[in-house]
Amino acid sequence: MAAQLLQVESSNGVVVVRFTDEVLDETNVRAMREEFGALAGSLAGRPVCFDLGNVTFLSSTWLGQFVAIQKGLRAAGNRAVVCNVGAEVYGVFTTTRLTRLLNVHPAPCAEVDAFPIPETPAR
């Protein structure tokens, strides 16, 4: 049995989803889809914080997954933020201009209540 890619906990009403792998690429995107798919039904409108603190590499496939997850969460009434993003990975989000679509912050998820999580991203 493969190790879990996601660690999930609840903190101050926010669902914190941490990635256990340092490299998020095509080799583990399917496992994430399965794990997140099993989790998605239990979110019940709660805000979700994706903690990328362990992540040192993020492929374009994963960027697409974050966009798809954001759309699905928003459609279900959830708010999402990507937090604890290292400088190199944050650069990928800014270079691709996904910071206009996704709520991405270098701050740790523990500080999620230190800034607003908008209902809809700025365009």
KEKE-3310 file (N, C-alpha, C; in steps of 0.2 Angstrom, whole numbers, plus 5000, padded with zeros to 4 digits):
npx = (5004:5003:5011:5002:4998:4993:4991:4978:4971:4961:4960:4955:4943:4946:4951:4966:4977:4990:5004:5014:5024:5040:5041:5030:5023:5019:5020:5013:5001:4989:4987:4985:4973:4964:4965:4961:4948:4941:4941:4934:4920:4918:4920:4911:4907:4917:4932:4947:4964:4978:4993:5009:5022:5031:5034:5045:5046:5035:5025:5018:5007:5002:4999:4988:4979:4978:4970:4959:4954:4951:4941:4931:4930:4925:4913:4906:4904:4915:4929:4946:4964:4981:4995:5010:5020:5035:5049:5053:5043:5033:5037:5034:5020:5017:5024:5016:5005:4995:4992:4983:4971:4971:4971:4986:4999:5014:5014:5012:5000:4994:4993:4982:4970:4975:4974:4962:4951:4946:4929:4928:4941:4951:4950)
npy = (4994:5011:5025:5039:5054:5065:5074:5078:5089:5098:5115:5128:5129:5128:5118:5110:5105:5095:5092:5078:5074:5080:5083:5087:5080:5072:5059:5057:5063:5057:5049:5059:5065:5054:5053:5066:5067:5057:5064:5076:5076:5078:5091:5101:5115:5121:5132:5129:5125:5123:5117:5120:5118:5108:5106:5107:5106:5109:5103:5107:5100:5099:5112:5114:5105:5112:5123:5116:5110:5121:5127:5117:5117:5130:5129:5121:5129:5131:5139:5142:5142:5143:5140:5143:5143:5140:5151:5147:5139:5148:5157:5150:5150:5164:5167:5160:5167:5163:5167:5177:5170:5160:5160:5163:5162:5165:5164:5153:5140:5141:5154:5158:5164:5177:5184:5189:5176:5177:5176:5174:5174:5187:5195)
npz = (5000:4996:5003:5011:5003:5007:5022:5034:5044:5057:5061:5070:5064:5051:5037:5036:5024:5021:5011:5010:5001:4994:4981:4969:4956:4940:4944:4956:4956:4953:4964:4973:4968:4971:4985:4989:4983:4991:5003:5000:5001:5014:5018:5019:5016:5024:5026:5017:5018:5009:5013:5008:5013:5014:5001:4987:4973:4960:4948:4931:4929:4942:4945:4937:4943:4956:4951:4946:4958:4966:4959:4960:4974:4976:4969:4978:4989:4997:5003:4998:5001:4997:5006:5016:5006:4999:4993:4979:4974:4976:4966:4954:4955:4953:4941:4932:4933:4942:4954:4952:4951:4961:4979:4985:4997:5006:5020:5034:5037:5049:5052:5045:5049:5050:5038:5026:5018:5003:4996:4983:4970:4965:4949)
capx = (5000:5007:5010:4997:5001:4990:4989:4973:4969:4956:4963:4951:4937:4949:4954:4973:4979:4998:5007:5020:5030:5043:5040:5023:5023:5015:5020:5009:4995:4983:4986:4982:4966:4960:4964:4957:4941:4938:4940:4930:4913:4917:4922:4904:4908:4923:4938:4953:4971:4983:5000:5014:5028:5036:5035:5051:5045:5028:5024:5012:5001:4999:4996:4981:4975:4976:4965:4953:4952:4949:4934:4927:4928:4921:4906:4903:4903:4921:4935:4953:4970:4987:4999:5016:5023:5042:5050:5054:5037:5029:5039:5030:5013:5017:5026:5011:5000:4990:4991:4977:4966:4971:4974:4992:5002:5020:5013:5010:4992:4993:4991:4976:4965:4978:4972:4955:4951:4940:4924:4930:4947:4951:4952)
capy = (5000:5017:5030:5044:5060:5071:5074:5082:5091:5104:5120:5134:5128:5128:5111:5111:5099:5096:5087:5074:5073:5087:5084:5086:5079:5067:5052:5057:5067:5052:5047:5065:5065:5049:5055:5072:5065:5054:5070:5082:5076:5079:5097:5104:5122:5124:5134:5124:5128:5119:5119:5117:5119:5102:5106:5110:5107:5109:5103:5111:5096:5101:5119:5113:5102:5117:5127:5112:5109:5128:5128:5112:5119:5136:5127:5117:5133:5131:5144:5139:5146:5139:5143:5141:5142:5143:5156:5145:5137:5154:5160:5147:5153:5171:5167:5158:5172:5159:5171:5181:5165:5157:5164:5160:5166:5162:5163:5147:5140:5143:5161:5158:5169:5183:5188:5186:5172:5180:5171:5173:5177:5193:5193)
capz = (5000:4995:5008:5010:5000:5011:5030:5035:5051:5057:5065:5071:5059:5044:5036:5034:5020:5020:5007:5013:4997:4992:4974:4966:4949:4937:4948:4962:4955:4953:4971:4977:4966:4975:4992:4990:4981:4997:5008:4997:5003:5021:5019:5021:5016:5028:5022:5016:5018:5007:5016:5003:5017:5012:4993:4984:4966:4958:4940:4928:4930:4948:4944:4934:4949:4960:4948:4946:4965:4968:4955:4963:4981:4976:4967:4983:4994:5001:5001:4998:5001:4997:5011:5018:5000:4998:4987:4973:4972:4975:4960:4949:4955:4951:4934:4928:4935:4945:4960:4951:4951:4967:4985:4987:5002:5009:5027:5036:5037:5056:5051:5040:5051:5050:5032:5024:5013:4999:4994:4976:4969:4961:4942)
cpx = (5004:5006:5005:5001:4999:4989:4984:4972:4964:4959:4958:4946:4940:4952:4961:4975:4986:5000:5013:5026:5033:5042:5033:5023:5019:5015:5016:5003:4989:4982:4982:4974:4961:4959:4960:4949:4938:4937:4935:4923:4912:4919:4917:4905:4913:4929:4943:4959:4976:4990:5005:5021:5033:5038:5041:5050:5037:5027:5018:5006:4998:4996:4989:4977:4973:4970:4958:4950:4948:4942:4929:4925:4923:4914:4902:4902:4909:4925:4941:4958:4976:4992:5006:5020:5030:5043:5050:5047:5032:5030:5035:5023:5013:5019:5020:5004:4994:4988:4985:4970:4965:4974:4980:4996:5008:5019:5011:5002:4990:4991:4986:4971:4968:4977:4966:4956:4945:4936:4926:4936:4946:4953:4956)
cpy = (5006:5022:5036:5050:5066:5069:5079:5083:5097:5109:5126:5134:5128:5121:5112:5104:5100:5090:5084:5074:5080:5088:5082:5086:5074:5060:5052:5061:5063:5050:5053:5066:5060:5051:5061:5071:5061:5059:5075:5082:5078:5086:5102:5112:5125:5127:5129:5127:5122:5121:5115:5118:5114:5102:5110:5111:5105:5109:5106:5107:5098:5107:5118:5109:5107:5121:5123:5111:5116:5129:5123:5114:5125:5134:5124:5122:5134:5137:5140:5144:5141:5143:5140:5139:5145:5147:5153:5142:5143:5157:5157:5149:5160:5171:5165:5162:5169:5163:5176:5176:5162:5161:5160:5164:5162:5161:5156:5146:5142:5150:5163:5163:5176:5187:5185:5181:5174:5174:5170:5177:5183:5191:5198)
cpz = (5000:5001:5006:5008:5004:5018:5031:5042:5051:5062:5065:5065:5052:5043:5033:5030:5018:5016:5010:5008:4995:4985:4972:4959:4946:4941:4954:4962:4955:4960:4975:4975:4970:4982:4993:4988:4987:5002:5006:5000:5010:5023:5021:5022:5021:5023:5022:5015:5015:5009:5011:5007:5015:5005:4991:4976:4965:4950:4938:4929:4937:4948:4942:4939:4954:4958:4948:4953:4967:4965:4959:4970:4981:4974:4973:4989:4999:4999:5002:4998:5001:5001:5012:5011:5000:4992:4980:4970:4971:4968:4954:4949:4952:4943:4930:4929:4939:4952:4959:4952:4958:4973:4987:4992:5005:5016:5028:5037:5044:5056:5047:5042:5051:5043:5030:5018:5009:4997:4987:4974:4965:4954:4939)
residu = (MET:ALA:ALA:GLN:LEU:LEU:GLN:VAL:GLU:SER:SER:ASN:GLY:VAL:VAL:VAL:VAL:ARG:PHE:THR:ASP:GLU:VAL:LEU:ASP:GLU:THR:ASN:VAL:ARG:ALA:MET:ARG:GLU:GLU:PHE:GLY:ALA:LEU:ALA:GLY:SER:LEU:ALA:GLY:ARG:PRO:VAL:CYS:PHE:ASP:LEU:GLY:ASN:VAL:THR:PHE:LEU:SER:SER:THR:TRP:LEU:GLY:GLN:PHE:VAL:ALA:ILE:GLN:LYS:GLY:LEU:ARG:ALA:ALA:GLY:ASN:ARG:ALA:VAL:VAL:CYS:ASN:VAL:GLY:ALA:GLU:VAL:TYR:GLY:VAL:PHE:THR:THR:THR:ARG:LEU:THR:ARG:LEU:LEU:ASN:VAL:HIS:PRO:ALA:PRO:CYS:ALA:GLU:VAL:ASP:ALA:PHE:PRO:ILE:PRO:GLU:THR:PRO:ALA:ARG)
# end
